[in-house]
Amino acid sequence: MNPSSPPRKQQIPVIVLAGFLGSGKTTLLNHLLRNRAGNRIGVIVNDFGSIEIDAMTVSGQVGSTVSLGSGCLCCAVDVSELDTFLETLTRPAARLDVIVIEASGLAEPQELVRMLLASDNPHIVYGGLVEVVDAAEFDASRERHPEIDRHLAVADLVVLNKTDRVGSEEQARIRDVIASAGAPAGDAAAGGSAAAVICATYGRIDPELLFDPALRPDGEEKARQLTFEDLLLAERAEDEAGVGHGHHLHAAYESVSFTADVPMNPRRLMEFLDSRPQGLYRIKGFVDFGVGDRGNKYVLHAVGRFLRFAPQPWTRDEPRLTQLVLIGSGIDPEQLHKELADCRESATPTPEMTQDAAHERSMWGVLRYVQQPDDDA
């Protein structure tokens, strides 16, 4: 078995950002644009009113594109034009790393997710549905917008914003409501939201929850002028120098790093991935399946319930390792590490071992989540 490898170019994650008026969704979006970790972000909105575009007056709404500086772009579109603008933003000339769709005024969040998952665009990959809720007005928002429970039930990440205005007991109560969102009345155990829940104030979350820092292999970032973003980050670092660890943004979530020099058992790893615990938001990295496919490592991308594998050829002299990072809130890092360790093969395969029918069958579960070339057509 030698599955076809997808194009070398990395797919662009598309994140859906949702939340009702007053939740702080716009504040969070602008926070991401100011703290983009070197990424060039494309933003798709219904109108430009939600984006801070300094020293610029934009006339016209739908169908316009403006530069936000530092390589970022913003499009104002109608939902019927979403595919067209995604095509525009994913062209090599745009040179974007991440795309964020602000759901307000475009469509129901779950409808946008369905559109992304059904998209024929081979350059994008689903990056998660992020729902922002106002902790201080949570009950009032649910009363005004009963559909919020439906949104919470399908969200991959819930940002519980404005937590500086509520106490710890109220935060815990809201978390319980979020966990039971979408379950049948009176039967929370029957289902509900499996989303990770992150607390925030003023929409400030760690951007690495949503996307990785940009890596520019061509060296274009090495020799450049100091940007306004650099100055802001330096100033913020000075302000936080005396602040305790618990106040840093990354303290709001946990991460687990896992490395194995023994190949992973495909069936056991798929059992682990199929039973991901509540609160586990992202998994990224690559997997060595040993005799299952000696020619390729498998890049793993999971966000919420979404899972994708992409085989890539091992390079010459590259160490045969599995390296994964798991990110979430309220997770048990020690337990997750143990469960992943249990997914390893019992022994390192010898060079003489070749794939037989049993090894091929063991990879079927993995290959279900590999995007085939004809899927892009």
C-alpha positions as CSV (number, residue, x, y, z in Angstrom):
1,M,0.0,0.0,0.0
2,N,1.3,3.4,-1.0
3,P,-1.4,6.0,-0.6
4,S,-1.1,9.1,-2.8
5,S,0.3,12.0,-0.9
6,P,-1.5,15.3,-1.1
7,P,0.2,18.5,-2.4
8,R,3.2,19.5,-0.4
9,K,1.7,23.0,0.2
10,Q,0.1,23.3,3.6
11,Q,-3.6,23.8,3.7
12,I,-4.9,27.0,5.2
13,P,-7.1,26.5,8.3
14,V,-10.4,28.3,8.1
15,I,-11.9,29.2,11.6
16,V,-15.5,30.2,12.1
17,L,-16.0,32.8,14.8
18,A,-19.5,33.1,16.2
19,G,-21.3,34.8,19.0
20,F,-24.3,37.0,19.6
21,L,-24.2,40.8,19.8
22,G,-22.4,42.0,22.9
23,S,-20.5,38.7,23.5
24,G,-17.1,40.2,22.7
25,K,-16.6,38.3,19.4
26,T,-15.5,41.5,17.6
27,T,-13.1,42.3,20.4
28,L,-11.6,38.8,20.2
29,L,-11.3,39.1,16.4
30,N,-9.4,42.3,16.7
31,H,-7.2,40.9,19.5
32,L,-6.2,38.1,17.1
33,L,-5.3,40.6,14.4
34,R,-3.1,42.5,16.8
35,N,-1.5,39.3,18.2
36,R,-1.2,37.1,15.1
37,A,2.1,35.4,15.9
38,G,3.6,36.4,12.6
39,N,0.6,35.0,10.6
40,R,-1.0,36.7,7.7
41,I,-4.7,36.5,8.4
42,G,-7.6,36.7,6.0
43,V,-10.9,37.9,7.6
44,I,-14.3,37.4,6.0
45,V,-17.1,39.5,7.5
46,N,-20.5,40.7,6.5
47,D,-19.5,44.3,6.8
48,F,-16.4,46.2,7.7
49,G,-17.9,47.8,10.8
50,S,-16.5,45.0,13.0
51,I,-12.9,45.4,12.0
52,E,-10.6,48.2,13.3
53,I,-9.2,49.7,10.2
54,D,-7.2,52.7,11.3
55,A,-7.0,55.9,9.2
56,M,-9.3,54.4,6.5
57,T,-12.8,55.0,5.5
58,V,-14.3,52.2,3.5
59,S,-17.2,53.0,1.2
60,G,-19.3,50.1,0.0
61,Q,-19.7,46.8,1.8
62,V,-20.3,43.5,0.1
63,G,-17.7,42.5,-2.5
64,S,-14.9,44.8,-1.2
65,T,-11.4,43.8,0.0
66,V,-9.1,46.0,2.0
67,S,-5.6,45.5,3.3
68,L,-5.2,45.5,7.1
69,G,-1.5,45.9,6.9
70,S,1.3,43.3,7.7
71,G,0.0,41.1,4.9
72,C,-3.5,40.7,6.4
73,L,-6.6,41.1,4.3
74,C,-10.3,41.7,5.0
75,C,-13.2,40.8,2.7
76,A,-16.8,41.9,3.1
77,V,-19.0,39.3,1.5
78,D,-22.5,37.9,1.2
79,V,-22.9,34.2,2.0
80,S,-23.6,33.3,-1.6
81,E,-20.1,34.6,-2.5
82,L,-18.3,32.8,0.3
83,D,-16.7,30.1,-2.0
84,T,-15.6,32.7,-4.4
85,F,-13.8,34.8,-1.8
86,L,-12.3,31.7,-0.2
87,E,-10.9,30.9,-3.7
88,T,-9.5,34.4,-3.9
89,L,-7.9,34.3,-0.4
90,T,-6.3,30.9,-0.9
91,R,-4.5,31.9,-4.1
92,P,-0.7,31.9,-3.7
93,A,-0.5,35.6,-4.4
94,A,-2.5,36.3,-1.2
95,R,0.1,34.5,0.9
96,L,-2.2,34.0,3.8
97,D,-1.7,31.6,6.7
98,V,-5.1,31.6,8.4
99,I,-8.6,32.6,7.4
100,V,-11.2,33.7,10.0
101,I,-14.9,33.9,9.1
102,E,-17.0,36.1,11.4
103,A,-20.4,34.4,11.3
104,S,-22.5,37.4,12.2
105,G,-24.9,38.4,9.5
106,L,-23.6,35.7,7.1
107,A,-25.3,32.4,8.1
108,E,-25.9,30.1,11.0
109,P,-22.6,28.8,12.4
110,Q,-23.4,25.2,11.7
111,E,-24.4,26.1,8.1
112,L,-21.0,27.7,7.6
113,V,-19.3,24.6,9.0
114,R,-21.2,22.4,6.6
115,M,-20.2,24.7,3.7
116,L,-16.6,24.5,4.7
117,L,-16.6,20.7,5.1
118,A,-18.3,20.3,1.7
119,S,-16.1,22.8,-0.1
120,D,-14.3,21.7,-3.2
121,N,-11.4,24.1,-2.4
122,P,-8.3,21.8,-1.9
123,H,-6.3,24.6,-0.2
124,I,-8.4,24.9,2.9
125,V,-8.9,22.7,6.0
126,Y,-11.5,23.1,8.7
127,G,-10.0,25.1,11.6
128,G,-12.9,24.9,14.1
129,L,-16.0,26.6,15.3
130,V,-15.4,29.1,18.1
131,E,-18.4,30.4,20.0
132,V,-18.0,33.5,22.2
133,V,-20.4,34.0,25.0
134,D,-20.9,36.8,27.6
135,A,-20.5,35.3,31.1
136,A,-22.1,38.3,32.7
137,E,-25.2,38.2,30.5
138,F,-25.3,34.5,29.9
139,D,-28.8,33.8,31.1
140,A,-30.2,36.9,29.5
141,S,-28.6,36.0,26.2
142,R,-30.1,32.5,26.3
143,E,-33.5,34.0,26.9
144,R,-33.2,36.4,24.0
145,H,-31.6,33.9,21.7
146,P,-32.8,30.3,22.5
147,E,-30.8,29.0,19.5
148,I,-27.6,29.7,21.5
149,D,-27.9,26.2,23.0
150,R,-27.8,24.8,19.5
151,H,-24.7,26.8,18.7
152,L,-22.9,25.6,21.9
153,A,-23.8,22.0,21.1
154,V,-21.9,22.1,17.8
155,A,-19.0,24.4,18.9
156,D,-15.5,23.1,19.0
157,L,-14.3,25.8,21.4
158,V,-16.3,28.1,23.7
159,V,-14.8,31.3,24.9
160,L,-16.4,32.3,28.1
161,N,-15.8,36.0,27.9
162,K,-16.0,38.8,30.5
163,T,-15.3,36.4,33.4
164,D,-13.9,39.3,35.4
165,R,-17.5,40.3,36.0
166,V,-18.7,37.0,37.5
167,G,-17.4,34.9,40.4
168,S,-16.0,31.4,40.3
169,E,-19.2,29.7,41.4
170,E,-21.1,31.4,38.5
171,Q,-18.4,30.4,36.1
172,A,-18.7,26.8,37.2
173,R,-22.5,26.9,36.8
174,I,-22.2,28.4,33.2
175,R,-19.7,25.6,32.3
176,D,-22.3,23.0,33.5
177,V,-25.0,24.6,31.3
178,I,-22.6,24.7,28.3
179,A,-21.7,21.0,28.8
180,S,-25.4,20.0,28.7
181,A,-26.3,22.3,25.8
182,G,-28.1,20.4,23.1
183,A,-28.9,17.4,25.3
184,P,-32.6,16.3,25.7
185,A,-34.4,18.2,28.5
186,G,-33.6,16.7,31.8
187,D,-31.1,14.2,30.4
188,A,-27.7,15.9,30.3
189,A,-26.0,12.5,30.3
190,A,-27.5,11.8,26.9
191,G,-25.2,14.2,25.1
192,G,-24.5,17.9,24.9
193,S,-21.5,20.0,24.0
194,A,-18.0,18.3,24.0
195,A,-16.4,21.7,23.4
196,A,-13.4,22.9,25.3
197,V,-14.3,26.0,27.4
198,I,-11.7,28.8,27.8
199,C,-12.3,31.8,30.2
200,A,-11.3,35.2,28.9
201,T,-11.5,38.9,29.7
202,Y,-11.7,41.5,26.9
203,G,-11.6,38.7,24.3
204,R,-8.0,38.0,25.1
205,I,-7.0,34.4,24.3
206,D,-3.7,32.9,23.3
207,P,-3.7,32.8,19.5
208,E,-1.9,29.5,19.6
209,L,-5.1,27.9,20.7
210,L,-6.4,28.5,17.2
211,F,-3.3,28.5,15.0
212,D,0.4,27.9,15.1
213,P,3.0,30.6,14.9
214,A,4.1,31.3,11.4
215,L,7.3,29.8,10.1
216,R,8.8,31.5,7.1
217,P,11.4,29.2,5.5
218,D,12.3,31.7,2.9
219,G,13.8,34.0,5.5
220,E,11.6,36.9,4.7
221,E,10.9,37.6,8.4
222,K,14.6,37.6,9.3
223,A,15.5,41.0,7.8
224,R,12.6,43.3,8.1
225,Q,11.7,46.6,9.7
226,L,10.4,46.6,13.3
227,T,6.6,46.7,12.9
228,F,4.0,48.3,15.1
229,E,2.9,44.8,16.2
230,D,6.5,44.2,17.5
231,L,6.4,47.3,19.5
232,L,3.0,46.4,21.0
233,L,4.2,42.9,21.9
234,A,7.3,44.3,23.5
235,E,5.3,46.8,25.5
236,R,2.9,44.1,26.6
237,A,5.7,41.8,27.7
238,E,7.1,44.6,29.9
239,D,3.7,45.2,31.4
240,E,3.3,41.5,32.2
241,A,6.8,41.0,33.5
242,G,5.7,41.2,37.1
243,V,2.4,39.4,36.7
244,G,2.0,35.8,38.1
245,H,1.9,32.8,35.8
246,G,-1.8,32.4,36.4
247,H,-2.6,35.6,34.6
248,H,-0.9,34.7,31.4
249,L,-3.1,33.8,28.5
250,H,-1.6,30.3,28.1
251,A,-2.6,29.5,31.7
252,A,-6.2,29.2,30.5
253,Y,-5.5,25.9,28.8
254,E,-3.3,22.8,29.1
255,S,-1.1,21.2,26.5
256,V,0.4,17.7,26.3
257,S,3.5,16.8,24.3
258,F,4.0,13.2,23.3
259,T,6.9,11.6,21.5
260,A,7.4,7.9,20.7
261,D,10.3,6.2,18.9
262,V,8.2,3.0,18.6
263,P,5.6,3.0,15.8
264,M,2.0,3.5,16.8
265,N,-0.6,0.8,16.4
266,P,-3.2,2.1,13.9
267,R,-6.2,0.4,15.5
268,R,-5.3,1.5,19.0
269,L,-4.6,5.1,18.0
270,M,-8.0,5.3,16.1
271,E,-9.7,4.0,19.3
272,F,-8.1,6.8,21.2
273,L,-9.1,9.4,18.6
274,D,-12.6,8.1,18.4
275,S,-13.1,8.6,22.1
276,R,-11.4,12.0,22.6
277,P,-12.4,13.4,26.0
278,Q,-14.5,16.5,26.5
279,G,-12.3,19.6,26.5
280,L,-9.7,18.3,24.1
281,Y,-9.7,21.0,21.4
282,R,-6.8,20.4,19.0
283,I,-4.3,17.7,18.2
284,K,-1.4,18.3,15.8
285,G,1.7,16.6,14.8
286,F,2.7,13.5,12.8
287,V,2.5,9.7,13.4
288,D,4.8,6.8,12.5
289,F,2.7,3.7,11.7
290,G,5.8,1.5,11.1
291,V,5.0,-1.5,8.9
292,G,1.5,-0.1,8.3
293,D,3.2,2.3,5.8
294,R,7.0,2.4,5.9
295,G,7.2,5.1,3.2
296,N,5.1,7.8,4.9
297,K,4.6,9.6,8.1
298,Y,1.0,10.8,8.7
299,V,0.4,14.4,9.5
300,L,-2.5,14.5,12.0
301,H,-4.9,17.5,12.2
302,A,-7.8,17.3,14.7
303,V,-10.0,20.1,15.9
304,G,-13.1,19.4,17.9
305,R,-14.8,16.5,16.2
306,F,-12.9,17.0,12.9
307,L,-10.1,14.6,12.0
308,R,-7.7,14.5,9.0
309,F,-4.6,12.5,8.2
310,A,-2.2,13.4,5.4
311,P,0.6,11.0,4.4
312,Q,3.9,12.6,3.6
313,P,7.1,10.8,2.5
314,W,9.8,10.4,5.1
315,T,12.9,12.4,4.2
316,R,16.3,10.8,4.0
317,D,17.8,10.1,7.4
318,E,14.7,11.6,9.2
319,P,14.2,10.0,12.6
320,R,11.2,7.7,12.6
321,L,9.2,9.3,15.4
322,T,5.7,10.1,16.4
323,Q,5.4,13.6,17.8
324,L,2.0,15.0,18.9
325,V,0.8,18.1,20.8
326,L,-2.7,18.0,22.4
327,I,-4.4,21.3,23.5
328,G,-7.5,21.6,25.6
329,S,-9.1,22.9,28.8
330,G,-10.0,20.8,31.8
331,I,-8.1,17.8,30.4
332,D,-6.0,15.3,32.3
333,P,-2.5,15.6,30.7
334,E,-1.1,12.6,32.6
335,Q,-4.0,10.4,31.6
336,L,-3.8,11.5,28.0
337,H,-0.1,10.8,27.9
338,K,-0.7,7.3,29.3
339,E,-3.4,6.5,26.8
340,L,-1.2,7.6,23.9
341,A,1.7,5.5,25.3
342,D,-0.7,2.5,25.3
343,C,-1.2,3.0,21.6
344,R,2.4,2.1,20.8
345,E,3.3,-1.2,19.2
346,S,4.6,-3.7,21.6
347,A,7.9,-3.9,19.8
348,T,9.9,-2.0,17.2
349,P,9.5,-3.7,13.8
350,T,12.6,-5.1,12.3
351,P,13.8,-3.9,8.9
352,E,13.0,-7.3,7.4
353,M,9.3,-7.0,8.3
354,T,7.0,-6.1,5.4
355,Q,3.4,-5.2,5.2
356,D,1.0,-8.1,4.9
357,A,-2.8,-8.3,4.7
358,A,-3.2,-7.9,8.5
359,H,-1.1,-4.7,8.5
360,E,-3.0,-3.3,5.5
361,R,-6.4,-4.0,7.2
362,S,-5.1,-2.3,10.4
363,M,-4.6,1.0,8.4
364,W,-8.2,1.1,7.0
365,G,-9.4,3.2,9.9
366,V,-6.7,5.7,9.3
367,L,-7.2,5.9,5.6
368,R,-10.8,6.8,6.0
369,Y,-9.6,10.2,7.2
370,V,-7.1,10.7,4.3
371,Q,-8.3,13.2,1.7
372,Q,-7.9,11.5,-1.6
373,P,-6.9,13.5,-4.8
374,D,-10.3,13.0,-6.3
375,D,-11.9,14.6,-3.2
376,D,-10.5,17.9,-4.4
377,A,-12.1,17.8,-7.8
